[in-house]
Amino acid sequence: MAISSTLNVDLGERSYPIVIGSGLLGDFALGDYFNGPDCLVVTNETVGPLYLPALQKKLPPGSAVVSLADGEEHKTLGNVERVLDGLVASHANRDATVVALGGGVVGDIAGFAAACYMRGIAFIQVPTTLLAQVDASVGGKTGVNHKKGKNLIGAFHQPKLVLIDTDTLSTLPDRQLKAGLAEVIKYGAIADLEFLGWLETNIGELLDKNPDALVYAILRSCELKAGVVADDEREAGRRAILNFGHTFGHAIENSLGYGEWLHGEAVAAGMLMALELSNIGEDASGRLRNLLEAAGLPVCPPAIGAEKMRAAMEMDKKVQAKQSRFVLLRSLGDAYLTSDYDAELLNSILRKCDS
């Protein structure tokens, strides 16, 4: 029997568990969370060969599978259509369940397709990357990219279950692991100074994939995100703090071309840009920079050009009435959303993208 921990995302009738542990793919009774017999698994060409056989043992016979190409550049409406085509081809009804087996791209596509099919069917997240386990799989944000901006097309659609088997991290490439650590570090920076200190002490253990360290980092990250989502499911206010570094990070991804930098890499550089705009002192900036460097993440933006960055940032989803808003820090562990920032300081920060 797999050893696991469970926490809940408290959203009333849309509440659901996050189950975290080792050996869950081959042991967990996934079918208990299905509405009916129809099931379609969405995976990708990298993850499918590794983990689909174990998952299929827990699925109804004849469950359909759609396998997508791997990578952020494939997070498109065309691939949502492929999933919808798979549901139609399998004669799926409104009691069907979509299972997302893979990283954040797979989860976002599968969840968006589930939100659209017959105006909404059930889906389950089975994330296999650290970034997806601590961020993308939790909270119900689904969607795809547009050539003009990241995640511009999508819907809120909560899963029925998030099943995190930490064994899947054993095959995760080091670059992907480091990208996931950017989101883990983000949680400490915005909401939990004690957790940030734990990360500083244990970053080497996480890079070495120490199982106990990974379980704790995933569990605490999910606890922090679940608490914020329960307070503000549809990002009307506080949930925006989860986007610390993302205004800059998404602009980096879009400007470079999706997939050139991994999401976590762009967020790492973006967090330091947002921290500079917060203007809370060199001690805080140095502390976060040192931790990101220890995690093997970028601490400077690429040479995109200030104007290209600015144009990409204009499509950020936090913009209201044509006014940019940023998630900034009052201090490490204390984040807030604001449109009151130093415009000249922002210009100076963006000029660093010129060289």
NUFITOR-148977 format. One record per residue (C-alpha): residue in three letters; x, y, z. Coordinates in nm, 3 decimals. Layout:
BEGIN
rec residu ala u X v Y w Z .
...
//
This chain:
BEGIN
rec residu met u 0.000 v 0.000 w 0.000 .
rec residu ala u 0.131 v 0.342 w -0.097 .
rec residu ile u 0.201 v 0.590 w 0.180 .
rec residu ser u 0.030 v 0.921 w 0.114 .
rec residu ser u -0.086 v 1.252 w 0.258 .
rec residu thr u -0.414 v 1.419 w 0.166 .
rec residu leu u -0.520 v 1.781 w 0.184 .
rec residu asn u -0.837 v 1.942 w 0.054 .
rec residu val u -0.910 v 2.243 w -0.161 .
rec residu asp u -1.215 v 2.385 w 0.017 .
rec residu leu u -1.456 v 2.520 w -0.246 .
rec residu gly u -1.794 v 2.401 w -0.119 .
rec residu glu u -1.956 v 2.163 w -0.365 .
rec residu arg u -1.648 v 2.193 w -0.591 .
rec residu ser u -1.406 v 2.087 w -0.316 .
rec residu tyr u -1.156 v 1.815 w -0.400 .
rec residu pro u -0.862 v 1.629 w -0.248 .
rec residu ile u -0.494 v 1.653 w -0.334 .
rec residu val u -0.333 v 1.316 w -0.263 .
rec residu ile u 0.047 v 1.314 w -0.244 .
rec residu gly u 0.268 v 1.009 w -0.205 .
rec residu ser u 0.487 v 0.739 w -0.353 .
rec residu gly u 0.356 v 0.450 w -0.563 .
rec residu leu u 0.011 v 0.597 w -0.614 .
rec residu leu u -0.020 v 0.534 w -0.988 .
rec residu gly u -0.032 v 0.159 w -0.941 .
rec residu asp u -0.226 v 0.159 w -0.616 .
rec residu phe u -0.483 v 0.439 w -0.594 .
rec residu ala u -0.849 v 0.363 w -0.670 .
rec residu leu u -0.885 v 0.630 w -0.937 .
rec residu gly u -1.220 v 0.498 w -1.057 .
rec residu asp u -1.384 v 0.601 w -0.731 .
rec residu tyr u -1.373 v 0.958 w -0.863 .
rec residu phe u -1.537 v 0.886 w -1.199 .
rec residu asn u -1.894 v 0.999 w -1.270 .
rec residu gly u -1.951 v 0.716 w -1.516 .
rec residu pro u -1.778 v 0.451 w -1.726 .
rec residu asp u -1.641 v 0.671 w -2.005 .
rec residu cys u -1.281 v 0.786 w -1.970 .
rec residu leu u -1.029 v 0.960 w -2.193 .
rec residu val u -0.665 v 0.998 w -2.091 .
rec residu val u -0.467 v 1.294 w -2.224 .
rec residu thr u -0.091 v 1.250 w -2.207 .
rec residu asn u 0.214 v 1.331 w -2.419 .
rec residu glu u 0.470 v 1.138 w -2.616 .
rec residu thr u 0.729 v 1.164 w -2.336 .
rec residu val u 0.518 v 1.075 w -2.031 .
rec residu gly u 0.283 v 0.822 w -2.191 .
rec residu pro u 0.538 v 0.544 w -2.249 .
rec residu leu u 0.665 v 0.582 w -1.891 .
rec residu tyr u 0.347 v 0.596 w -1.685 .
rec residu leu u 0.039 v 0.524 w -1.896 .
rec residu pro u 0.057 v 0.141 w -1.855 .
rec residu ala u 0.043 v 0.167 w -1.474 .
rec residu leu u -0.242 v 0.418 w -1.487 .
rec residu gln u -0.446 v 0.209 w -1.732 .
rec residu lys u -0.465 v -0.074 w -1.480 .
rec residu lys u -0.689 v 0.150 w -1.271 .
rec residu leu u -0.910 v 0.266 w -1.561 .
rec residu pro u -1.219 v 0.110 w -1.722 .
rec residu pro u -1.139 v -0.130 w -2.008 .
rec residu gly u -1.132 v 0.043 w -2.344 .
rec residu ser u -1.056 v 0.388 w -2.209 .
rec residu ala u -0.950 v 0.618 w -2.491 .
rec residu val u -0.611 v 0.791 w -2.507 .
rec residu val u -0.498 v 1.110 w -2.681 .
rec residu ser u -0.120 v 1.160 w -2.688 .
rec residu leu u 0.010 v 1.507 w -2.767 .
rec residu ala u 0.351 v 1.639 w -2.867 .
rec residu asp u 0.558 v 1.753 w -2.569 .
rec residu gly u 0.635 v 2.118 w -2.499 .
rec residu glu u 0.489 v 2.462 w -2.427 .
rec residu glu u 0.477 v 2.544 w -2.798 .
rec residu his u 0.205 v 2.278 w -2.833 .
rec residu lys u -0.030 v 2.444 w -2.581 .
rec residu thr u -0.272 v 2.548 w -2.855 .
rec residu leu u -0.638 v 2.548 w -2.949 .
rec residu gly u -0.554 v 2.290 w -3.214 .
rec residu asn u -0.458 v 2.040 w -2.946 .
rec residu val u -0.772 v 2.120 w -2.746 .
rec residu glu u -0.962 v 2.027 w -3.062 .
rec residu arg u -0.772 v 1.697 w -3.076 .
rec residu val u -0.893 v 1.612 w -2.725 .
rec residu leu u -1.250 v 1.711 w -2.812 .
rec residu asp u -1.228 v 1.496 w -3.126 .
rec residu gly u -1.116 v 1.206 w -2.906 .
rec residu leu u -1.414 v 1.250 w -2.676 .
rec residu val u -1.655 v 1.258 w -2.970 .
rec residu ala u -1.491 v 0.956 w -3.135 .
rec residu ser u -1.530 v 0.756 w -2.813 .
rec residu his u -1.898 v 0.858 w -2.786 .
rec residu ala u -1.833 v 1.011 w -2.446 .
rec residu asn u -2.137 v 1.135 w -2.257 .
rec residu arg u -2.177 v 1.403 w -1.989 .
rec residu asp u -2.075 v 1.152 w -1.722 .
rec residu ala u -1.735 v 1.099 w -1.889 .
rec residu thr u -1.407 v 1.178 w -1.713 .
rec residu val u -1.092 v 1.325 w -1.866 .
rec residu val u -0.765 v 1.224 w -1.696 .
rec residu ala u -0.462 v 1.447 w -1.749 .
rec residu leu u -0.136 v 1.251 w -1.721 .
rec residu gly u 0.163 v 1.479 w -1.769 .
rec residu gly u 0.296 v 1.824 w -1.696 .
rec residu gly u 0.127 v 2.160 w -1.692 .
rec residu val u 0.069 v 2.175 w -2.067 .
rec residu val u -0.119 v 1.845 w -2.067 .
rec residu gly u -0.319 v 1.945 w -1.761 .
rec residu asp u -0.416 v 2.285 w -1.903 .
rec residu ile u -0.523 v 2.140 w -2.238 .
rec residu ala u -0.712 v 1.848 w -2.086 .
rec residu gly u -0.886 v 2.067 w -1.831 .
rec residu phe u -0.991 v 2.323 w -2.091 .
rec residu ala u -1.128 v 2.051 w -2.319 .
rec residu ala u -1.319 v 1.905 w -2.022 .
rec residu ala u -1.459 v 2.251 w -1.944 .
rec residu cys u -1.582 v 2.289 w -2.302 .
rec residu tyr u -1.714 v 1.939 w -2.382 .
rec residu met u -2.093 v 1.926 w -2.336 .
rec residu arg u -2.050 v 2.247 w -2.131 .
rec residu gly u -1.837 v 2.076 w -1.871 .
rec residu ile u -1.742 v 1.722 w -1.771 .
rec residu ala u -1.526 v 1.585 w -1.490 .
rec residu phe u -1.150 v 1.574 w -1.505 .
rec residu ile u -0.869 v 1.445 w -1.287 .
rec residu gln u -0.515 v 1.579 w -1.267 .
rec residu val u -0.225 v 1.331 w -1.248 .
rec residu pro u 0.074 v 1.570 w -1.273 .
rec residu thr u 0.417 v 1.423 w -1.345 .
rec residu thr u 0.643 v 1.731 w -1.328 .
rec residu leu u 0.734 v 1.925 w -1.016 .
rec residu leu u 0.596 v 2.247 w -1.162 .
rec residu ala u 0.261 v 2.085 w -1.238 .
rec residu gln u 0.250 v 1.915 w -0.898 .
rec residu val u 0.300 v 2.235 w -0.699 .
rec residu asp u 0.118 v 2.481 w -0.925 .
rec residu ala u -0.055 v 2.403 w -1.254 .
rec residu ser u -0.262 v 2.105 w -1.135 .
rec residu val u -0.416 v 2.288 w -0.838 .
rec residu gly u -0.672 v 2.566 w -0.855 .
rec residu gly u -0.877 v 2.502 w -1.168 .
rec residu lys u -0.705 v 2.734 w -1.416 .
rec residu thr u -0.715 v 2.572 w -1.759 .
rec residu gly u -0.638 v 2.706 w -2.103 .
rec residu val u -0.394 v 2.761 w -2.385 .
rec residu asn u -0.164 v 3.027 w -2.522 .
rec residu his u -0.223 v 3.279 w -2.798 .
rec residu lys u 0.062 v 3.409 w -3.011 .
rec residu lys u 0.009 v 3.749 w -2.845 .
rec residu gly u 0.004 v 3.628 w -2.487 .
rec residu lys u 0.034 v 3.342 w -2.239 .
rec residu asn u -0.283 v 3.164 w -2.122 .
rec residu leu u -0.514 v 3.418 w -2.285 .
rec residu ile u -0.772 v 3.154 w -2.380 .
rec residu gly u -0.919 v 2.937 w -2.108 .
rec residu ala u -1.167 v 2.875 w -1.829 .
rec residu phe u -1.185 v 2.805 w -1.459 .
rec residu his u -1.272 v 2.436 w -1.421 .
rec residu gln u -1.183 v 2.257 w -1.099 .
rec residu pro u -1.066 v 1.894 w -1.107 .
rec residu lys u -1.235 v 1.623 w -0.902 .
rec residu leu u -0.899 v 1.498 w -0.777 .
rec residu val u -0.529 v 1.582 w -0.796 .
rec residu leu u -0.319 v 1.266 w -0.766 .
rec residu ile u 0.053 v 1.337 w -0.715 .
rec residu asp u 0.279 v 1.032 w -0.737 .
rec residu thr u 0.623 v 1.158 w -0.639 .
rec residu asp u 0.784 v 0.855 w -0.804 .
rec residu thr u 0.726 v 1.024 w -1.140 .
rec residu leu u 0.993 v 1.279 w -1.049 .
rec residu ser u 1.259 v 1.006 w -1.074 .
rec residu thr u 1.251 v 1.042 w -1.454 .
rec residu leu u 1.219 v 1.421 w -1.459 .
rec residu pro u 1.514 v 1.591 w -1.634 .
rec residu asp u 1.720 v 1.820 w -1.410 .
rec residu arg u 1.623 v 2.129 w -1.608 .
rec residu gln u 1.254 v 2.055 w -1.553 .
rec residu leu u 1.313 v 1.992 w -1.183 .
rec residu lys u 1.485 v 2.328 w -1.145 .
rec residu ala u 1.203 v 2.501 w -1.332 .
rec residu gly u 0.956 v 2.351 w -1.086 .
rec residu leu u 1.162 v 2.476 w -0.793 .
rec residu ala u 1.100 v 2.833 w -0.912 .
rec residu glu u 0.732 v 2.795 w -0.826 .
rec residu val u 0.816 v 2.630 w -0.493 .
rec residu ile u 1.043 v 2.924 w -0.405 .
rec residu lys u 0.765 v 3.161 w -0.509 .
rec residu tyr u 0.538 v 3.031 w -0.233 .
rec residu gly u 0.796 v 3.112 w 0.031 .
rec residu ala u 0.857 v 3.456 w -0.118 .
rec residu ile u 0.490 v 3.555 w -0.120 .
rec residu ala u 0.342 v 3.389 w 0.186 .
rec residu asp u 0.571 v 3.188 w 0.416 .
rec residu leu u 0.904 v 3.320 w 0.534 .
rec residu glu u 0.965 v 3.008 w 0.743 .
rec residu phe u 0.923 v 2.791 w 0.433 .
rec residu leu u 1.164 v 3.017 w 0.246 .
rec residu gly u 1.421 v 2.953 w 0.518 .
rec residu trp u 1.359 v 2.578 w 0.494 .
rec residu leu u 1.422 v 2.596 w 0.119 .
rec residu glu u 1.750 v 2.779 w 0.173 .
rec residu thr u 1.863 v 2.499 w 0.403 .
rec residu asn u 1.736 v 2.212 w 0.190 .
rec residu ile u 1.784 v 2.327 w -0.170 .
rec residu gly u 2.063 v 2.073 w -0.220 .
rec residu glu u 1.839 v 1.789 w -0.101 .
rec residu leu u 1.569 v 1.898 w -0.345 .
rec residu leu u 1.813 v 1.912 w -0.636 .
rec residu asp u 1.929 v 1.561 w -0.542 .
rec residu lys u 1.562 v 1.448 w -0.546 .
rec residu asn u 1.563 v 1.345 w -0.181 .
rec residu pro u 1.216 v 1.184 w -0.146 .
rec residu asp u 1.136 v 1.326 w 0.197 .
rec residu ala u 1.243 v 1.676 w 0.099 .
rec residu leu u 1.039 v 1.663 w -0.221 .
rec residu val u 0.726 v 1.541 w -0.042 .
rec residu tyr u 0.749 v 1.821 w 0.212 .
rec residu ala u 0.813 v 2.087 w -0.054 .
rec residu ile u 0.518 v 1.965 w -0.262 .
rec residu leu u 0.287 v 1.935 w 0.038 .
rec residu arg u 0.367 v 2.282 w 0.175 .
rec residu ser u 0.338 v 2.441 w -0.172 .
rec residu cys u -0.001 v 2.279 w -0.227 .
rec residu glu u -0.117 v 2.383 w 0.122 .
rec residu leu u -0.028 v 2.744 w 0.050 .
rec residu lys u -0.192 v 2.745 w -0.292 .
rec residu ala u -0.504 v 2.564 w -0.169 .
rec residu gly u -0.552 v 2.824 w 0.103 .
rec residu val u -0.530 v 3.112 w -0.143 .
rec residu val u -0.761 v 2.943 w -0.396 .
rec residu ala u -1.020 v 2.869 w -0.125 .
rec residu asp u -1.025 v 3.241 w -0.041 .
rec residu asp u -1.047 v 3.361 w -0.402 .
rec residu glu u -1.133 v 3.091 w -0.654 .
rec residu arg u -1.162 v 3.313 w -0.963 .
rec residu glu u -0.883 v 3.559 w -0.894 .
rec residu ala u -1.101 v 3.857 w -0.802 .
rec residu gly u -0.842 v 3.969 w -0.548 .
rec residu arg u -0.595 v 3.780 w -0.329 .
rec residu arg u -0.534 v 3.490 w -0.568 .
rec residu ala u -0.339 v 3.728 w -0.790 .
rec residu ile u -0.045 v 3.706 w -0.547 .
rec residu leu u 0.022 v 3.361 w -0.693 .
rec residu asn u 0.135 v 3.549 w -1.004 .
rec residu phe u 0.438 v 3.701 w -0.837 .
rec residu gly u 0.702 v 3.732 w -1.109 .
rec residu his u 0.458 v 3.614 w -1.376 .
rec residu thr u 0.388 v 3.951 w -1.542 .
rec residu phe u 0.756 v 3.971 w -1.634 .
rec residu gly u 0.791 v 3.594 w -1.675 .
rec residu his u 0.503 v 3.553 w -1.918 .
rec residu ala u 0.636 v 3.844 w -2.122 .
rec residu ile u 0.976 v 3.671 w -2.140 .
rec residu glu u 0.815 v 3.346 w -2.260 .
rec residu asn u 0.601 v 3.519 w -2.520 .
rec residu ser u 0.881 v 3.744 w -2.646 .
rec residu leu u 1.135 v 3.464 w -2.682 .
rec residu gly u 0.885 v 3.219 w -2.830 .
rec residu tyr u 0.710 v 2.954 w -2.623 .
rec residu gly u 0.945 v 2.678 w -2.517 .
rec residu glu u 1.274 v 2.868 w -2.549 .
rec residu trp u 1.278 v 2.928 w -2.175 .
rec residu leu u 1.080 v 2.697 w -1.951 .
rec residu his u 0.801 v 2.862 w -1.754 .
rec residu gly u 0.986 v 2.831 w -1.424 .
rec residu glu u 1.302 v 2.978 w -1.571 .
rec residu ala u 1.111 v 3.284 w -1.691 .
rec residu val u 0.933 v 3.317 w -1.356 .
rec residu ala u 1.266 v 3.304 w -1.170 .
rec residu ala u 1.400 v 3.604 w -1.361 .
rec residu gly u 1.058 v 3.767 w -1.338 .
rec residu met u 1.048 v 3.736 w -0.959 .
rec residu leu u 1.372 v 3.928 w -0.926 .
rec residu met u 1.241 v 4.197 w -1.160 .
rec residu ala u 0.923 v 4.222 w -0.951 .
rec residu leu u 1.129 v 4.232 w -0.632 .
rec residu glu u 1.334 v 4.519 w -0.773 .
rec residu leu u 1.011 v 4.704 w -0.855 .
rec residu ser u 0.898 v 4.637 w -0.495 .
rec residu asn u 1.198 v 4.844 w -0.382 .
rec residu ile u 1.231 v 4.680 w -0.040 .
rec residu gly u 1.608 v 4.674 w -0.020 .
rec residu glu u 1.917 v 4.484 w -0.121 .
rec residu asp u 1.897 v 4.235 w 0.166 .
rec residu ala u 1.570 v 4.088 w 0.038 .
rec residu ser u 1.682 v 4.098 w -0.324 .
rec residu gly u 2.013 v 3.933 w -0.243 .
rec residu arg u 1.850 v 3.663 w -0.037 .
rec residu leu u 1.606 v 3.563 w -0.313 .
rec residu arg u 1.874 v 3.592 w -0.582 .
rec residu asn u 2.106 v 3.362 w -0.386 .
rec residu leu u 1.835 v 3.099 w -0.346 .
rec residu leu u 1.741 v 3.108 w -0.714 .
rec residu glu u 2.107 v 3.082 w -0.813 .
rec residu ala u 2.152 v 2.787 w -0.576 .
rec residu ala u 1.857 v 2.622 w -0.752 .
rec residu gly u 2.032 v 2.668 w -1.087 .
rec residu leu u 1.779 v 2.918 w -1.220 .
rec residu pro u 1.826 v 3.234 w -1.431 .
rec residu val u 1.852 v 3.556 w -1.231 .
rec residu cys u 1.871 v 3.801 w -1.525 .
rec residu pro u 1.624 v 3.847 w -1.812 .
rec residu pro u 1.730 v 3.761 w -2.166 .
rec residu ala u 1.818 v 4.038 w -2.413 .
rec residu ile u 1.469 v 4.071 w -2.557 .
rec residu gly u 1.450 v 4.448 w -2.572 .
rec residu ala u 1.257 v 4.679 w -2.343 .
rec residu glu u 0.988 v 4.772 w -2.593 .
rec residu lys u 0.916 v 4.412 w -2.686 .
rec residu met u 0.883 v 4.326 w -2.319 .
rec residu arg u 0.655 v 4.622 w -2.259 .
rec residu ala u 0.429 v 4.527 w -2.552 .
rec residu ala u 0.400 v 4.169 w -2.422 .
rec residu met u 0.320 v 4.294 w -2.071 .
rec residu glu u 0.027 v 4.497 w -2.206 .
rec residu met u -0.154 v 4.166 w -2.265 .
rec residu asp u -0.108 v 4.053 w -1.904 .
rec residu lys u -0.438 v 3.935 w -1.754 .
rec residu lys u -0.396 v 4.162 w -1.451 .
rec residu val u -0.422 v 4.477 w -1.666 .
rec residu gln u -0.738 v 4.674 w -1.584 .
rec residu ala u -0.864 v 4.986 w -1.766 .
rec residu lys u -0.535 v 4.982 w -1.963 .
rec residu gln u -0.347 v 5.014 w -1.632 .
rec residu ser u -0.073 v 4.760 w -1.555 .
rec residu arg u -0.089 v 4.595 w -1.213 .
rec residu phe u 0.194 v 4.404 w -1.049 .
rec residu val u 0.230 v 4.160 w -0.764 .
rec residu leu u 0.491 v 4.319 w -0.538 .
rec residu leu u 0.630 v 4.246 w -0.191 .
rec residu arg u 0.607 v 4.460 w 0.121 .
rec residu ser u 0.871 v 4.227 w 0.259 .
rec residu leu u 0.973 v 3.866 w 0.191 .
rec residu gly u 0.667 v 3.655 w 0.274 .
rec residu asp u 0.416 v 3.939 w 0.227 .
rec residu ala u 0.280 v 3.996 w -0.126 .
rec residu tyr u 0.013 v 4.230 w -0.261 .
rec residu leu u -0.137 v 4.339 w -0.595 .
rec residu thr u -0.111 v 4.704 w -0.692 .
rec residu ser u -0.129 v 4.956 w -0.976 .
rec residu asp u 0.070 v 5.202 w -0.763 .
rec residu tyr u 0.433 v 5.155 w -0.864 .
rec residu asp u 0.731 v 5.366 w -0.964 .
rec residu ala u 0.701 v 5.407 w -1.343 .
rec residu glu u 1.058 v 5.533 w -1.378 .
rec residu leu u 1.190 v 5.236 w -1.182 .
rec residu leu u 0.991 v 5.004 w -1.412 .
rec residu asn u 1.150 v 5.171 w -1.715 .
rec residu ser u 1.494 v 5.117 w -1.563 .
rec residu ile u 1.419 v 4.750 w -1.497 .
rec residu leu u 1.293 v 4.694 w -1.852 .
rec residu arg u 1.601 v 4.861 w -2.001 .
rec residu lys u 1.801 v 4.569 w -1.861 .
rec residu cys u 1.637 v 4.364 w -2.135 .
rec residu asp u 1.816 v 4.574 w -2.397 .
rec residu ser u 2.152 v 4.408 w -2.342 .
//
